[in-house]
Structures are given as C-alpha cells and as structure tokens.
Amino acid sequence: MGLGIFVSKTPVVYIRWQLNERFLILKQILSTALQGAFERDEITEFQKNLDWVAKTSLAFQDSSYENLYSILKTLQSNQFNMEMLIDGICLYEYSIEEGDQKLSFFPFAH
C-alpha cells in the first residue's frame, strides 16, 4: 500500500492497495455484478475493463492544489504499510446536491 495522487481539476489523494490473487478475484466478481446491473438499467455510465485502480480516496472535491501540501503533511505520520481485513464493500452514489447515498452492501464470506 502507499499514497497516490491523481492530477485533475482538484487533486485526488488516495491509498493505493496492493493487488494480490484474492483482490483480482474480487475485482472480477464486482465487474461481473456491475455489468449485470448496467444491463438491467440499474446503474448508468459503467464501462468494463477501464484502467481500474484499487484505492481508497482520502481527498476528492474538498481538496485543492493550494492545500495539497497541508493534506500530505497531515498524512505523513501515518503508516500505510499494514494489512487489513475487509468484511464487505459498499456501493455509493454521490452528488454535490445530495452527498453520499449508500446503494448496496456486499458482505464477504470469511
């Protein structure tokens, strides 16, 4: 794991996850599920096999290039080289007007 930044209108600061076999299997399961939801018109704008990055966004539209140094300085003391057990994944919809809305939760079997 480590930190990354996507350069766009506002910088996207994220934790990048290390890919392993189990993570790639998860990606395939999610891709199949999302493809099915797209074909049933339950979601829009889905495209399969894009340059997918396994990540957790920390700063998105609330960031700017002016405060990027402060964001990174705040994160500097954190250790990002640990293991985590993930028990599920949530699918959210986001809009500026309504914020986050949880659509689905997919639990993982242990």
C-alpha positions in Angstrom: 0.0 0.0 0.0 1.0 3.6 -0.4 -0.3 7.0 -1.2 -1.0 8.3 -4.7 -2.4 11.5 -6.3 -4.5 11.8 -9.4 -3.9 15.1 -11.1 -7.2 16.6 -12.2 -9.3 19.7 -11.6 -8.8 19.1 -7.9 -6.1 16.6 -6.7 -7.4 13.2 -5.6 -5.3 11.8 -2.8 -5.8 8.1 -2.2 -4.4 5.0 -0.5 -3.4 2.5 -3.2 -4.0 -1.1 -2.4 -1.5 -3.9 -3.2 -3.1 -6.3 -5.7 -2.9 -10.0 -5.0 -4.8 -13.0 -6.3 -7.8 -12.6 -3.9 -8.1 -8.9 -4.8 -8.1 -9.7 -8.5 -10.8 -12.3 -7.9 -12.8 -9.6 -6.1 -12.4 -7.3 -9.0 -13.7 -9.9 -11.4 -16.7 -10.6 -9.1 -17.5 -6.9 -8.8 -17.1 -6.3 -12.5 -19.5 -9.1 -13.4 -22.0 -7.8 -10.8 -21.8 -4.2 -12.1 -22.0 -5.4 -15.7 -25.2 -7.2 -14.9 -26.6 -4.1 -13.0 -25.7 -2.0 -16.1 -27.5 -4.4 -18.4 -30.6 -4.3 -16.2 -30.5 -0.4 -16.3 -29.9 -0.3 -12.5 -26.8 1.8 -13.0 -25.5 4.0 -15.8 -22.1 5.0 -17.1 -20.5 1.6 -16.4 -17.6 0.6 -18.7 -15.8 -2.7 -18.2 -12.0 -3.1 -18.1 -11.1 0.6 -17.7 -7.8 1.4 -16.0 -9.1 0.3 -12.6 -7.1 1.3 -9.6 -7.7 -0.4 -6.3 -7.8 2.6 -4.0 -9.5 4.4 -1.1 -9.9 8.1 -1.8 -8.9 10.4 1.1 -9.4 13.8 -0.6 -11.5 14.4 -3.6 -13.5 17.5 -4.4 -12.7 19.0 -1.0 -9.0 19.3 -1.9 -7.1 21.9 -3.9 -3.6 22.4 -5.1 -3.3 25.2 -2.6 -3.9 22.9 0.3 -2.2 19.8 -1.1 0.9 20.3 1.0 -1.2 20.5 4.2 -3.1 17.4 3.3 0.2 15.4 2.7 1.8 16.8 5.8 -1.2 15.7 7.9 -0.9 12.2 6.4 2.9 12.0 6.7 2.8 10.5 10.2 0.5 7.6 9.3 1.8 4.1 8.4 0.3 2.8 5.2 2.1 -0.5 5.0 -0.2 -2.6 7.1 -2.7 -5.4 6.4 -6.4 -5.0 6.7 -9.3 -7.5 6.8 -12.2 -6.2 4.7 -15.5 -7.7 5.5 -17.5 -6.2 2.7 -17.8 -3.4 0.2 -20.4 -0.7 -0.2 -21.6 0.9 -3.5 -22.3 4.6 -3.1 -23.8 7.2 -5.3 -22.5 10.7 -4.9 -23.8 14.1 -6.0 -22.9 17.6 -4.8 -26.6 18.3 -4.0 -27.3 15.1 -2.0 -23.9 13.9 -0.9 -23.2 10.2 -0.4 -26.1 7.7 -0.7 -25.4 4.1 0.1 -26.9 1.9 -2.6 -25.7 -1.6 -1.7 -23.5 -3.6 0.6 -21.8 -6.8 -0.5 -20.6 -8.8 2.5 -17.6 -11.1 2.1 -17.5 -14.7 3.4 -14.6 -15.4 5.7 
